[in-house]
Amino acid sequence: MIGASARRRAARGRRPVILVLPALCALAFLTLPLIGLLVRAPWPTLTDRLFSPEVGEALRLSLYCATLATVICLVLGIPLAWLLARADVPGRGVIRALVTVPLVLPPVVGGVALLLVFGRRGLFGQYLNDWFGVSLPFTTTGVIIAEAFVAMPFLVISVEGALRAADTRFEEAAATLGASAWYTFRRVTLPSVLPGVIAGSVLCWARALGEFGATITFAGNFPGKTTTMPLAVYLALETDPDAAIVLSLVLLTVSVAVLVALRERWIRGAV
């Protein structure tokens, strides 16, 4: 056993030189832009800019919209994940493919699709507008819908994976003891997959916070109403690059925090 372990360590320690250089180039390619952001940041005026009205407004709107979008994803995404993981429904593979489409769909295309469905003359938007006087595009609600559309797959995939990995014996025992399906889901299934729900929620929230393409297409860019942080970065690049850098640093900090928060989960999954 000792010899086998030593051989494994020796095999892992061997580094083909031909792979080292491309690996270092890839690492530099991924990290240099982030280092450049830190180097060019206006550190002497960072605090003043961070608490300026424009940055504060965009930050508050982003946090508000991303949080509500995550709540929507939780309410709708957990049942969808359960359907994909546990329910024996026809066409489950097609449903799963449709769920993952927003992951690979260009966000601008997603915004156009939302306009065609929820716009004033859209498939459903026309009825919302005519019957209830509700118009979703170019509103704060439109931002929330756009963010939920692009972020929900992260939650569904995470929760589905947790449900598939969960031990179903406890659910079977609860059913044997006479617990209803809803009671079993609330008191047994959901607590058992809570780490997956939390991880999916964090990823979902972070994706919603950084959404740009679908938001600007479906909700527009109106300060105080639909201008979230990514849109504020886009605007500031033309008028105040230092403000754009500050907003970018905020988004970078959030991204790093998400990675740190989920690091242990990913490491456990990779071992």
C-alpha positions in Angstrom: 0.0 0.0 0.0 2.9 2.4 0.9 4.5 1.6 -2.5 1.3 2.3 -4.4 0.7 5.6 -2.5 4.3 6.7 -3.2 3.8 5.8 -6.9 0.6 7.8 -7.1 2.4 10.8 -5.5 5.3 10.5 -7.9 2.9 10.3 -10.9 1.1 13.4 -9.7 4.4 15.2 -9.1 5.5 14.7 -12.7 4.9 17.9 -14.7 5.3 17.6 -18.5 7.2 20.8 -19.4 5.2 21.1 -22.6 2.1 21.7 -20.5 3.5 24.1 -18.0 4.0 27.1 -20.4 0.4 27.0 -21.8 -0.9 26.6 -18.3 1.0 29.7 -17.1 -0.2 31.6 -20.2 -3.8 30.6 -19.4 -3.4 31.7 -15.8 -1.9 35.0 -16.8 -4.7 35.5 -19.4 -7.3 35.0 -16.7 -5.7 37.0 -13.9 -4.0 40.0 -15.6 -7.3 41.8 -16.4 -8.3 41.5 -12.7 -4.9 42.8 -11.7 -5.2 45.7 -14.1 -8.5 46.6 -12.5 -6.9 46.7 -9.1 -3.9 48.7 -10.4 -6.0 51.3 -12.1 -8.5 51.7 -9.3 -8.8 55.2 -7.9 -7.8 54.2 -4.4 -7.4 57.7 -2.9 -11.0 58.6 -3.8 -12.5 55.1 -3.6 -14.5 55.7 -0.5 -16.0 58.9 -1.7 -16.9 57.4 -5.1 -18.3 54.2 -3.5 -20.7 56.3 -1.4 -21.6 58.7 -4.2 -25.3 59.0 -5.0 -25.0 57.4 -8.4 -23.0 54.4 -7.2 -25.3 54.0 -4.1 -28.4 54.2 -6.2 -27.2 51.5 -8.7 -26.0 49.3 -5.8 -29.3 49.5 -3.9 -31.3 48.8 -7.1 -29.0 45.9 -8.0 -29.2 44.3 -4.5 -33.0 44.8 -4.4 -33.6 43.3 -7.9 -31.1 40.4 -7.5 -32.7 39.4 -4.1 -36.2 39.4 -5.4 -35.1 37.5 -8.6 -33.5 34.9 -6.3 -36.7 34.6 -4.3 -38.7 34.0 -7.5 -36.1 31.4 -8.6 -36.4 29.6 -5.2 -40.2 29.5 -5.3 -40.3 28.2 -8.9 -36.9 26.5 -9.3 -37.0 24.1 -6.3 -40.3 22.4 -7.6 -38.8 22.3 -11.1 -35.6 20.7 -9.8 -37.7 18.1 -7.8 -39.6 17.4 -11.0 -36.4 16.7 -12.9 -34.8 14.7 -10.2 -37.7 12.6 -8.8 -40.8 12.7 -10.9 -41.2 10.1 -13.7 -42.5 12.4 -16.4 -42.2 11.9 -20.2 -39.7 14.1 -22.0 -37.7 14.8 -18.9 -34.5 15.1 -21.0 -36.2 17.8 -23.2 -37.3 19.6 -20.1 -33.8 19.6 -18.7 -32.4 20.9 -22.0 -35.0 23.7 -22.0 -34.0 24.6 -18.4 -30.3 24.9 -19.4 -30.9 27.0 -22.5 -30.5 30.3 -20.7 -27.0 29.2 -19.7 -25.8 29.1 -23.3 -28.3 31.6 -24.8 -26.7 35.1 -25.5 -28.3 37.3 -22.8 -29.4 39.9 -25.5 -31.3 37.1 -27.3 -32.9 36.3 -23.9 -34.0 39.9 -23.6 -35.5 39.9 -27.1 -37.4 36.7 -26.2 -38.7 38.3 -23.1 -39.9 41.3 -25.1 -41.7 39.1 -27.5 -43.5 37.3 -24.7 -44.0 40.0 -22.0 -43.8 43.1 -24.1 -46.9 45.3 -24.6 -47.7 43.5 -27.8 -46.2 40.2 -26.7 -47.8 36.8 -26.5 -48.8 37.3 -22.8 -47.8 40.9 -22.3 -50.7 42.2 -24.5 -53.2 40.6 -22.1 -51.4 41.9 -19.0 -51.5 45.4 -20.6 -55.1 45.3 -21.9 -56.8 43.4 -19.0 -54.8 44.6 -16.0 -53.0 47.7 -17.2 -49.6 46.1 -16.3 -46.6 46.8 -18.5 -43.4 44.9 -17.6 -40.7 46.2 -20.1 -38.6 49.1 -19.1 -39.6 48.9 -15.4 -37.9 47.7 -12.2 -40.2 44.6 -12.4 -38.8 44.0 -15.8 -35.2 44.0 -14.4 -36.3 41.4 -11.8 -37.9 39.2 -14.5 -34.8 39.4 -16.8 -32.5 38.5 -13.9 -34.7 35.6 -12.8 -34.8 34.3 -16.4 -31.0 34.1 -16.7 -30.2 33.0 -13.1 -32.8 30.3 -12.5 -30.9 27.5 -14.3 -28.0 27.9 -11.7 -30.5 27.1 -8.9 -32.3 24.3 -10.7 -29.1 22.5 -11.7 -27.6 22.8 -8.2 -30.8 21.6 -6.4 -31.4 18.8 -8.9 -27.9 17.5 -8.3 -28.4 17.6 -4.5 -31.7 15.7 -4.9 -30.2 13.0 -7.0 -27.4 12.6 -4.5 -29.7 12.5 -1.4 -30.5 9.3 0.4 -34.1 8.4 -0.3 -34.4 6.0 2.6 -35.5 8.7 5.0 -38.2 9.7 2.6 -39.4 6.1 2.3 -39.4 5.8 6.1 -41.5 8.9 6.4 -44.0 7.6 3.8 -44.1 4.3 5.7 -45.0 6.1 8.9 -47.9 7.8 7.2 -46.5 11.2 6.4 -48.0 13.0 3.4 -46.0 13.8 0.3 -46.0 17.5 1.1 -45.0 16.9 4.7 -42.2 14.6 3.7 -40.9 17.1 1.2 -40.9 20.0 3.7 -39.6 18.1 6.8 -37.3 15.4 5.2 -36.4 16.1 1.6 -35.8 19.9 1.8 -33.6 19.8 4.9 -31.5 17.0 3.4 -30.7 19.0 0.3 -30.4 22.4 2.1 -26.6 22.8 1.2 -27.5 22.4 -2.4 -30.3 24.9 -2.1 -28.0 27.4 -0.4 -25.2 27.0 -3.0 -27.7 27.3 -5.8 -29.2 30.4 -4.2 -25.8 32.1 -3.9 -24.9 31.3 -7.5 -28.3 32.5 -8.6 -28.1 35.7 -6.7 -24.6 36.4 -8.0 -25.6 35.8 -11.6 -28.6 38.0 -11.2 -26.4 40.8 -9.7 -24.1 40.7 -12.7 -26.8 40.4 -15.4 -26.5 42.9 -18.3 -27.6 41.8 -21.7 -31.2 40.7 -21.0 -31.7 43.5 -18.6 -30.7 46.3 -21.0 -32.7 44.7 -23.8 -35.9 44.0 -21.8 -35.8 46.7 -19.1 -33.7 49.5 -20.7 -31.3 51.8 -18.9 -33.2 54.4 -16.8 -31.3 55.8 -13.8 -33.0 55.1 -10.5 -35.4 52.7 -12.2 -33.6 50.0 -14.2 -29.9 51.0 -14.1 -28.3 48.2 -12.1 -24.5 48.1 -11.5 -23.5 46.4 -14.7 -25.5 49.0 -16.7 -24.0 51.7 -14.6 -20.5 50.4 -15.5 -21.5 50.6 -19.1 -22.7 54.2 -18.8 -19.8 55.4 -16.6 -17.2 54.1 -19.1 -18.2 57.0 -21.4 -18.4 59.8 -18.9 -16.5 58.8 -15.7 -14.1 55.8 -16.1 -13.1 56.0 -12.4 -16.7 55.4 -11.4 -16.8 52.4 -13.8 -13.8 51.0 -12.1 -15.3 51.4 -8.6 -18.5 49.6 -9.7 -16.5 46.9 -11.3 -14.5 46.4 -8.1 -17.8 46.0 -6.2 -18.9 43.3 -8.6 -15.5 41.7 -8.5 -15.7 41.6 -4.7 -19.1 39.9 -4.8 -17.8 37.3 -7.3 -14.8 36.5 -5.1 -17.0 36.2 -2.0 -19.2 33.8 -3.8 -16.3 31.7 -4.9 -14.9 31.6 -1.3 -18.3 30.8 0.1 -18.7 27.8 -2.2 -15.1 26.7 -2.3 -15.5 23.9 0.3 -18.5 22.5 -1.5 -16.7 22.4 -4.9 -13.6 20.8 -3.3 -15.7 18.1 -1.7 -17.4 17.4 -5.0 -14.1 17.1 -6.8 -12.5 14.7 -4.4 
